[in-house]
Amino acid sequence: MFIVDAHLDLSMNALEWNRDLRLPVEAINQREQGLTDKPDRGKALVSLPELRKGNIGLVVATQIARYVAPNNPLPGWHSPQQAWAQTQGQLAWYKAMEQAGEMVQINNIQTLDSHLSQWSDDNTIKLNLPIGYILSLEGADSIIDISYLELAYQQGLRAIGPAHYGPGRYAQGTDASGKMGKAGLELLKEMERLNIILDATHLCDDSFWEALDNFNGPIWASHNNCRVLVNHNRQFSDEQIKALISRGAVIGMALDAWMMVPNWVRGVSSPKEMNCNLEAALNHVDHICQLAGNTLHVGIGTDLDGAFGSEQCPYDMETIADLQKLPQLLSKRGYSQTDIENLMHGNWLGFLRRVWA
């Protein structure tokens, strides 16, 4: 079945992890044997061949570069200009993949329809097709000032999550608190003018509610799970999920283990020990569907290889291609074929068609 994955940090893996994503995952992991600079070395699950193998033909692919003030202990850049330059390097990698025929940017209804027509042709060998990508910015710190947003839009940017972890220049993120403030509200206004999607993922509660109160454009949450199942501010409360549903949002199921099962300890817990498998992820899907009363507001947004690897994801996945296990698991839970198609791709595609019509 065709799959849309609404959150992959592909350029971060290519440039900061130095992974050649044109290679099979096995080759990437073999080259990383013996490296210890990052905890997930040799444990990657994502590459372009694996996406094709899994019939994952369309992804939301990120740019990401955090600005950190002198008192901020998080890793990041020491000026917005440096952060902007980092995102431009990431954009250059996507463009290089386009030149190589590995990827193609999807930024309007025409490019979407053209791309889907290729992937829906049963006579086409999918292993030769480019992966479609929608460009998204995870954390808006790299937007030097609001005038840069139109330039980013012209480069293909179609979604922005104003915050990531900690305090940000335009919003407050995971483990932080506080509202967006004047700069954040100006960002939202310009996003609305340009019809850029607001990604509510990572917004702290105060910034989340302020964003929804002040933004009238399209909203999704690319990779987020449920607070009632794993109690952490990174997750959405039922009240937040209901608010997103009322705005026509789609929420992507994330596969980071600590967001899937309670009491996960990073660097200590293991997926099998914690019974962290794809069924655990579907518990979050079930909960959102129950709150919505239908299957129209949840999809896939794995965040796989988002600074973690097989040590911190479902144990029944060897690569991202194993997302193809989901239809059978959903069917066993009583989901209809239409429901399954909604969850695997239909909800994201329907959202894009409404936004870009």
Order of alpha helices (4+ residues) and beta strands (2+ residues): beta-alpha-alpha-alpha-beta-alpha-beta-alpha-beta-alpha-beta-alpha-beta-alpha-beta-alpha-beta-alpha-alpha-beta-alpha-alpha-alpha
